Amino acid sequence: MTQIGFTSVPDSLSAIHEGQGTTGRYFRFLNSYLELIFVYNQKELE
């Protein structure tokens, strides 16, 4: 999304959701944000 002009929240590059097996990337808008969630650890996710 950054390649098409959106700005990601800087701290979101290391946003690991401990115990859930996922990590996220956040994009801020005027009055909201969008979080894209990715599998970080398959065993932890299960």
Residue, then its C-alpha position, 0 to 999 in steps of 0.5 A: m500500500t505504501q507503493i500507491g501512496f498510503t502512509s503506514v504507522p511507523d511502529s507497525l513494522s514490528a507489531i507482533h501480536e504475542g500469543q496469537g501467531t499474527t503480526g499487523r501493519y497499520f495505515r492511518f486515515l483521517n478518522s480511522y485506521l486499517e490493520l492488515i494482519f499476517v500469519y507470523n507463527q503458524k504453530e502459535l496461530e493454531 
